[in-house]
Amino acid sequence: TVECSPCMLRDCPIDHRCMTRISAGEVFERAAIILNY
């Protein structure tokens, strides 16, 4: 996680760390948990 998360800004004033420091696998794992897959 990053200190500014979650900000929900469309234009990041930093460098989109919250989006670039997460892998597709991590997203899939969390989505599977949320969706009870």
ABEGO torsion letter per residue (X at the ends): XBAAOBAGBABBABAGAAAAABBAAAAAAAAAAAAGX
